[in-house]
């Protein structure tokens, strides 16, 4: 074997070895990518269940309405800590089909059973509540975290399909009956 062939073989093998660690880097922190709403999703010590989602054009009551910049998406989640120590659940993130991300709202005003901002769950405890996003009307994936240190946390994605609901509390006008 000539020196030139050995050199090309060495470079090819070296290039292949250097590219292997990068192949999984984008997914190294993900656990499983294709969960649906209603499925139990275990990420580290936390087990999530995304119970329901609903779109709202406003929140609050007649005297104190809250309007979104885009549209409100409320997601009901249940989180159980199956680990041996307290875990803080960070604010969650939505991701659209283009990869753009949207952080959960820190303001739960007008949201019944709001999950809250500071949410530490003790071992063997479950917490359920609603989280809120102000986002464009489309389908998303909800990124669920294991609550680990930033940058090294594990996560899973749950598909949040676009589903148009009729808003509760909104009355549709009906025509007055005509008298004969």
N, C-alpha and C positions, 0 to 999 in steps of 0.2 A: 504494500500500500504506500503510495507516494505521500510526501509531506503535505502536499496540497489537499489531498483527499482526507487525510487525518485532520487537518486544520478545519476544513468544511464540516466534517463529522463532529468535531469538538464544538464548533460554533453552533451547529444545529441542535446538539444535545443541550448545550448551555442555554440557548434561547428557549427551548422547550421547558427546561427546568425553571427558568425565571418567570415564564408566563403562567405556570401552573398555580402558584399562590394567588395570582390576580383573578383567576377564573371564578373563584367562589367569594371573592371579597365583597361584592355587592350584596350577596345573600348570606354572608356569614352570620349576621345578627338576626336573620329571620328564621322562624321555626317551621312554619308551613304557611303557604300563601293563599290557599283556596278555601277558607271557611265561609259558611253562609250564616245569616242571622238565625238564631235559635240553637246553633251548635255550641257545645261546651268547648272552650279554647283554653288550653293550659299553656302558659308562658312562664317558665321558672316556677316560683311558688304560687303564682296567682292563676286562678281559673275564672275566666270571663264567660258571660253569656249575654250576647246582645239581643235583648228581648224584643224591642220594637223601635220603629222610627216614624216620625211624622213631621210634615212641613207646616210652617205657620207664616202668615203674612204680617202678624203682629202678636204681641204678648201683652198681658195685663188686663185691667178692667176698663170700663167706660171712662173713668176719671183719671186713670194713669196708664195710658197706652204706651207701648214701646215698639217702635218700628225698626226693622232691620235695614242695613245698607243694601243687602241682596235679598235673602230669604232666610228665615230661621229654620234650622233642622234640629229637632230634638230627638235624642237617641236614649232609650232606657237601657241601662246596663246593670248587671249584677256581677260583683267581684268577690271571690272567696280566697282567703289566704290559707293555702295548704302547707305553708312553711312553718319553721320553728321560731320565727321572730317577726316583729312588726315590719310591715312593708308599706312604704308610701307610694300611692298610685299617682303618677304624674298627670298633668294635663294631656289629653289624648289629641291625636292628629288625624285629619281626613286627608286622603290623597285622591285626586281626580285621575282620569284616563291619561292626561298629559304629564302626570307626575308632579303637578303643582300641589303643594300642601297647605292646609288651613288648620291653625291651632284652635283648640276648644276655647270658647269664650270664658273669661274670668268673671263675668257678670251674670248671675243667675236670677236677676230681678224679673219677676213675672213667670218663673218656671216652678210649677208645683213639684215637690219632691226632688229639688235640685241636689245633685251629687256633691257639690261644694268644691272648694279649691284645695283646702288642706284636708287630705283624706289618707289617714294612716289606718291600716287594718291590722288588728291583732291576729295572732295565730288562731286558726280554726274559726274565724269570724267571717261573716258575709255582709257586704254593704250593697244596697241597691239604690239607684237614683237616676235622674235624667241629666244628661250633659247637653250643652247647647253650642251650635255653630251658626255663624252668619255667613252663608255661602251661596254661590249661584246654584240654580235649580238643575241638578244632574245626578248621575250615579256616582258613588264614591267607594273607597275602601277605608275602613276605620283601622288605624294602626294601634294595636294593643301592646303595651310594654310590660316587661316583667318587674319594673320598678327598680332595676339595677342602676349603677352609676352611669351618668350621661356619657355617651360615646361607646359604652360597652354593653348597653342593655340589649336584651333579646326582645323580639317583637313578632307578632303575627298580624295578618290582615284579614278583616271580615268585610265581605261585600255588602254594601248598603245600596240596594237597588232604588232607582227613582220610582216612587209610588205616589200617585196623587191622591190625597185624602180630602174629604170634605172637612172643613174645620168645625170643631164643636163650638157651640155658642154663636155661630153665625146664622142668622135667620135669612131665609130666602123669601123675598116678597111674593105674595100670591095675589092674583087679581081679586077684586071685590066681587062678590056674587051680584048679579044683576037681578033686580026685583021685577017680576011680571005680574 
